[in-house]
């Protein structure tokens, strides 16, 4: 595939994209069973996971994405990274994860404020 942009020339052809990672599959036995608890709240039976640990895990993953993006940015700046598109993908992934975390936080704050405004 050849294309040209006025004023821009490519010294070498672009490298091929790496293959996409396989998508994870979930077996039916891995899906936790859910029961209705006190007040109609849905709880996960036998998993031992609660909202706090899930939130902490998500924040740890977000931090890891940011650290990976920062490390790749340093490698691009120093010339150690041969394929700068790896950095661009990691930076975009970290950006989307951060935007999602901010959106979830904003919705949680809106829900909390709405609960606080409810008359007793």
FIKOLZA-1660 file (N, C-alpha, C; in steps of 0.1 Angstrom, whole numbers, plus 5000, padded with zeros to 4 digits):
% residues 120
   i   px   py   pz ch aa at
   1 5009 4988 5000  A  X  N
   1 5000 5000 5000  A  X CA
   1 5009 5012 5000  A  X  C
   2 5008 5020 4990  A  X  N
   2 5016 5032 4989  A  X CA
   2 5007 5045 4989  A  X  C
   3 5011 5054 4997  A  X  N
   3 5004 5067 4997  A  X CA
   3 5014 5078 5000  A  X  C
   4 5011 5090 4997  A  X  N
   4 5020 5101 4999  A  X CA
   4 5013 5113 5005  A  X  C
   5 5020 5120 5013  A  X  N
   5 5015 5132 5019  A  X CA
   5 5025 5143 5015  A  X  C
   6 5020 5154 5009  A  X  N
   6 5029 5165 5005  A  X CA
   6 5038 5170 5016  A  X  C
   7 5051 5170 5014  A  X  N
   7 5060 5175 5024  A  X CA
   7 5065 5164 5034  A  X  C
   8 5059 5152 5033  A  X  N
   8 5063 5141 5042  A  X CA
   8 5068 5129 5034  A  X  C
   9 5080 5124 5038  A  X  N
   9 5085 5112 5031  A  X CA
   9 5088 5102 5042  A  X  C
  10 5086 5090 5039  A  X  N
  10 5090 5079 5047  A  X CA
  10 5103 5073 5042  A  X  C
  11 5113 5072 5052  A  X  N
  11 5126 5066 5048  A  X CA
  11 5125 5051 5047  A  X  C
  12 5117 5045 5054  A  X  N
  12 5116 5030 5054  A  X CA
  12 5101 5027 5056  A  X  C
  13 5097 5015 5051  A  X  N
  13 5083 5011 5053  A  X CA
  13 5080 5009 5068  A  X  C
  14 5068 5010 5072  A  X  N
  14 5064 5008 5086  A  X CA
  14 5065 4994 5089  A  X  C
  15 5069 4990 5102  A  X  N
  15 5069 4976 5105  A  X CA
  15 5055 4971 5107  A  X  C
  16 5054 4958 5105  A  X  N
  16 5040 4952 5107  A  X CA
  16 5036 4953 5121  A  X  C
  17 5023 4953 5123  A  X  N
  17 5017 4954 5137  A  X CA
  17 5018 4940 5143  A  X  C
  18 5021 4940 5157  A  X  N
  18 5022 4927 5163  A  X CA
  18 5008 4921 5164  A  X  C
  19 5007 4908 5165  A  X  N
  19 4994 4901 5165  A  X CA
  19 4987 4905 5178  A  X  C
  20 4974 4905 5177  A  X  N
  20 4965 4908 5188  A  X CA
  20 4965 4897 5198  A  X  C
  21 4966 4901 5211  A  X  N
  21 4966 4890 5221  A  X CA
  21 4952 4883 5221  A  X  C
  22 4953 4870 5225  A  X  N
  22 4940 4862 5225  A  X CA
  22 4930 4868 5235  A  X  C
  23 4918 4868 5232  A  X  N
  23 4908 4873 5242  A  X CA
  23 4906 4862 5253  A  X  C
  24 4904 4867 5265  A  X  N
  24 4902 4857 5276  A  X CA
  24 4889 4851 5275  A  X  C
  25 4888 4838 5279  A  X  N
  25 4875 4832 5279  A  X CA
  25 4872 4828 5293  A  X  C
  26 4859 4829 5296  A  X  N
  26 4854 4827 5310  A  X CA
  26 4846 4814 5310  A  X  C
  27 4850 4805 5318  A  X  N
  27 4843 4792 5319  A  X CA
  27 4831 4794 5328  A  X  C
  28 4820 4787 5326  A  X  N
  28 4808 4788 5334  A  X CA
  28 4811 4786 5349  A  X  C
  29 4821 4777 5352  A  X  N
  29 4824 4775 5366  A  X CA
  29 4831 4787 5373  A  X  C
  30 4837 4796 5365  A  X  N
  30 4844 4807 5370  A  X CA
  30 4835 4819 5374  A  X  C
  31 4822 4818 5369  A  X  N
  31 4813 4829 5372  A  X CA
  31 4807 4826 5386  A  X  C
  32 4808 4836 5395  A  X  N
  32 4804 4834 5409  A  X CA
  32 4788 4834 5410  A  X  C
  33 4784 4825 5418  A  X  N
  33 4769 4825 5420  A  X CA
  33 4765 4837 5429  A  X  C
  34 4754 4842 5427  A  X  N
  34 4749 4854 5435  A  X CA
  34 4737 4850 5442  A  X  C
  35 4736 4856 5454  A  X  N
  35 4724 4854 5463  A  X CA
  35 4719 4868 5467  A  X  C
  36 4707 4868 5471  A  X  N
  36 4701 4880 5476  A  X CA
  36 4703 4881 5491  A  X  C
  37 4710 4891 5495  A  X  N
  37 4712 4893 5510  A  X CA
  37 4702 4902 5516  A  X  C
  38 4705 4907 5528  A  X  N
  38 4696 4915 5536  A  X CA
  38 4693 4928 5528  A  X  C
  39 4680 4931 5527  A  X  N
  39 4676 4943 5521  A  X CA
  39 4676 4942 5505  A  X  C
  40 4677 4930 5500  A  X  N
  40 4676 4928 5486  A  X CA
  40 4690 4931 5479  A  X  C
  41 4701 4933 5487  A  X  N
  41 4714 4935 5481  A  X CA
  41 4719 4922 5475  A  X  C
  42 4726 4923 5464  A  X  N
  42 4732 4911 5458  A  X CA
  42 4746 4909 5463  A  X  C
  43 4748 4898 5468  A  X  N
  43 4762 4895 5473  A  X CA
  43 4767 4883 5466  A  X  C
  44 4780 4882 5465  A  X  N
  44 4787 4871 5458  A  X CA
  44 4790 4860 5468  A  X  C
  45 4785 4848 5465  A  X  N
  45 4786 4837 5474  A  X CA
  45 4799 4830 5473  A  X  C
  46 4807 4830 5484  A  X  N
  46 4819 4822 5484  A  X CA
  46 4831 4828 5477  A  X  C
  47 4830 4840 5472  A  X  N
  47 4842 4846 5465  A  X CA
  47 4851 4853 5474  A  X  C
  48 4846 4859 5484  A  X  N
  48 4854 4867 5494  A  X CA
  48 4858 4880 5489  A  X  C
  49 4853 4884 5477  A  X  N
  49 4856 4898 5471  A  X CA
  49 4845 4907 5476  A  X  C
  50 4850 4919 5480  A  X  N
  50 4840 4930 5483  A  X CA
  50 4844 4942 5475  A  X  C
  51 4835 4952 5476  A  X  N
  51 4837 4964 5467  A  X CA
  51 4850 4971 5470  A  X  C
  52 4855 4972 5482  A  X  N
  52 4867 4978 5485  A  X CA
  52 4879 4972 5479  A  X  C
  53 4880 4958 5479  A  X  N
  53 4891 4952 5473  A  X CA
  53 4891 4952 5458  A  X  C
  54 4879 4952 5452  A  X  N
  54 4877 4954 5438  A  X CA
  54 4882 4967 5433  A  X  C
  55 4878 4978 5441  A  X  N
  55 4882 4991 5438  A  X CA
  55 4897 4993 5439  A  X  C
  56 4903 4987 5450  A  X  N
  56 4918 4988 5452  A  X CA
  56 4925 4981 5440  A  X  C
  57 4920 4969 5436  A  X  N
  57 4926 4962 5425  A  X CA
  57 4925 4970 5412  A  X  C
  58 4914 4977 5410  A  X  N
  58 4913 4985 5398  A  X CA
  58 4922 4997 5398  A  X  C
  59 4924 5003 5410  A  X  N
  59 4933 5014 5411  A  X CA
  59 4948 5009 5409  A  X  C
  60 4951 4997 5414  A  X  N
  60 4964 4992 5412  A  X CA
  60 4967 4989 5397  A  X  C
  61 4957 4984 5390  A  X  N
  61 4958 4982 5375  A  X CA
  61 4960 4995 5368  A  X  C
  62 4953 5006 5372  A  X  N
  62 4954 5019 5366  A  X CA
  62 4968 5024 5368  A  X  C
  63 4973 5023 5380  A  X  N
  63 4987 5027 5383  A  X CA
  63 4997 5020 5375  A  X  C
  64 4995 5007 5373  A  X  N
  64 5004 4999 5364  A  X CA
  64 5004 5004 5350  A  X  C
  65 4992 5007 5345  A  X  N
  65 4991 5012 5331  A  X CA
  65 4999 5025 5330  A  X  C
  66 4997 5034 5340  A  X  N
  66 5004 5047 5340  A  X CA
  66 5019 5045 5340  A  X  C
  67 5024 5036 5349  A  X  N
  67 5038 5033 5350  A  X CA
  67 5044 5028 5337  A  X  C
  68 5036 5019 5331  A  X  N
  68 5041 5013 5318  A  X CA
  68 5042 5024 5307  A  X  C
  69 5032 5033 5307  A  X  N
  69 5032 5043 5297  A  X CA
  69 5044 5053 5299  A  X  C
  70 5046 5056 5312  A  X  N
  70 5057 5065 5315  A  X CA
  70 5071 5059 5312  A  X  C
  71 5072 5046 5314  A  X  N
  71 5085 5039 5311  A  X CA
  71 5087 5038 5296  A  X  C
  72 5076 5036 5288  A  X  N
  72 5077 5036 5274  A  X CA
  72 5080 5050 5268  A  X  C
  73 5075 5060 5275  A  X  N
  73 5078 5074 5270  A  X CA
  73 5092 5077 5272  A  X  C
  74 5098 5072 5283  A  X  N
  74 5112 5074 5285  A  X CA
  74 5121 5067 5275  A  X  C
  75 5117 5055 5272  A  X  N
  75 5124 5047 5262  A  X CA
  75 5123 5053 5248  A  X  C
  76 5112 5059 5245  A  X  N
  76 5110 5066 5232  A  X CA
  76 5119 5078 5231  A  X  C
  77 5119 5086 5242  A  X  N
  77 5127 5098 5243  A  X CA
  77 5142 5095 5242  A  X  C
  78 5147 5084 5247  A  X  N
  78 5161 5080 5247  A  X CA
  78 5165 5072 5235  A  X  C
  79 5155 5068 5227  A  X  N
  79 5158 5060 5215  A  X CA
  79 5159 5046 5217  A  X  C
  80 5156 5041 5229  A  X  N
  80 5157 5026 5231  A  X CA
  80 5146 5018 5225  A  X  C
  81 5134 5025 5224  A  X  N
  81 5122 5018 5218  A  X CA
  81 5122 5020 5203  A  X  C
  82 5123 5008 5196  A  X  N
  82 5123 5009 5182  A  X CA
  82 5110 5012 5175  A  X  C
  83 5099 5007 5182  A  X  N
  83 5085 5010 5176  A  X CA
  83 5078 5019 5185  A  X  C
  84 5078 5032 5181  A  X  N
  84 5071 5042 5190  A  X CA
  84 5056 5040 5191  A  X  C
  85 5050 5032 5182  A  X  N
  85 5036 5030 5182  A  X CA
  85 5032 5022 5195  A  X  C
  86 5042 5014 5201  A  X  N
  86 5039 5007 5213  A  X CA
  86 5036 5017 5224  A  X  C
  87 5044 5028 5224  A  X  N
  87 5042 5039 5234  A  X CA
  87 5028 5045 5232  A  X  C
  88 5025 5048 5219  A  X  N
  88 5013 5055 5216  A  X CA
  88 5001 5047 5221  A  X  C
  89 5001 5034 5219  A  X  N
  89 4990 5025 5223  A  X CA
  89 4989 5024 5238  A  X  C
  90 5001 5023 5245  A  X  N
  90 5001 5023 5260  A  X CA
  90 4996 5036 5266  A  X  C
  91 5000 5047 5260  A  X  N
  91 4995 5060 5264  A  X CA
  91 4980 5062 5262  A  X  C
  92 4975 5057 5251  A  X  N
  92 4961 5058 5249  A  X CA
  92 4953 5049 5258  A  X  C
  93 4958 5037 5261  A  X  N
  93 4952 5028 5270  A  X CA
  93 4951 5034 5284  A  X  C
  94 4962 5040 5288  A  X  N
  94 4963 5046 5302  A  X CA
  94 4953 5058 5302  A  X  C
  95 4952 5066 5291  A  X  N
  95 4943 5077 5291  A  X CA
  95 4929 5073 5292  A  X  C
  96 4925 5062 5285  A  X  N
  96 4911 5058 5285  A  X CA
  96 4908 5052 5299  A  X  C
  97 4917 5045 5305  A  X  N
  97 4915 5039 5318  A  X CA
  97 4913 5050 5328  A  X  C
  98 4921 5061 5327  A  X  N
  98 4920 5072 5336  A  X CA
  98 4907 5079 5334  A  X  C
  99 4903 5081 5322  A  X  N
  99 4890 5088 5319  A  X CA
  99 4878 5079 5325  A  X  C
 100 4879 5066 5324  A  X  N
 100 4869 5057 5329  A  X CA
 100 4868 5058 5344  A  X  C
 101 4880 5058 5351  A  X  N
 101 4881 5059 5365  A  X CA
 101 4875 5073 5370  A  X  C
 102 4877 5083 5363  A  X  N
 102 4872 5096 5366  A  X CA
 102 4857 5096 5365  A  X  C
 103 4852 5090 5354  A  X  N
 103 4837 5090 5351  A  X CA
 103 4830 5082 5362  A  X  C
 104 4836 5070 5366  A  X  N
 104 4831 5062 5377  A  X CA
 104 4830 5070 5390  A  X  C
 105 4841 5077 5393  A  X  N
 105 4842 5085 5405  A  X CA
 105 4831 5096 5405  A  X  C
 106 4830 5103 5394  A  X  N
 106 4819 5113 5393  A  X CA
 106 4805 5108 5395  A  X  C
 107 4803 5096 5389  A  X  N
 107 4789 5090 5391  A  X CA
 107 4787 5086 5405  A  X  C
 108 4798 5081 5412  A  X  N
 108 4796 5077 5426  A  X CA
 108 4794 5089 5434  A  X  C
 109 4800 5100 5432  A  X  N
 109 4798 5113 5439  A  X CA
 109 4784 5118 5436  A  X  C
 110 4779 5117 5424  A  X  N
 110 4765 5121 5421  A  X CA
 110 4755 5113 5429  A  X  C
 111 4758 5100 5429  A  X  N
 111 4749 5091 5436  A  X CA
 111 4749 5094 5451  A  X  C
 112 4760 5096 5457  A  X  N
 112 4762 5100 5471  A  X CA
 112 4754 5113 5474  A  X  C
 113 4756 5123 5466  A  X  N
 113 4749 5136 5468  A  X CA
 113 4734 5134 5466  A  X  C
 114 4730 5126 5457  A  X  N
 114 4715 5123 5456  A  X CA
 114 4710 5116 5468  A  X  C
 115 4717 5107 5473  A  X  N
 115 4713 5100 5486  A  X CA
 115 4712 5110 5497  A  X  C
 116 4722 5119 5498  A  X  N
 116 4722 5129 5509  A  X CA
 116 4710 5139 5508  A  X  C
 117 4705 5141 5496  A  X  N
 117 4694 5150 5494  A  X CA
 117 4681 5144 5497  A  X  C
 118 4680 5131 5498  A  X  N
 118 4667 5124 5501  A  X CA
 118 4662 5128 5514  A  X  C
 119 4649 5131 5515  A  X  N
 119 4643 5134 5528  A  X CA
 119 4641 5122 5536  A  X  C
 120 4642 5123 5549  A  X  N
 120 4640 5112 5558  A  X CA
 120 4626 5109 5562  A  X  C
% end
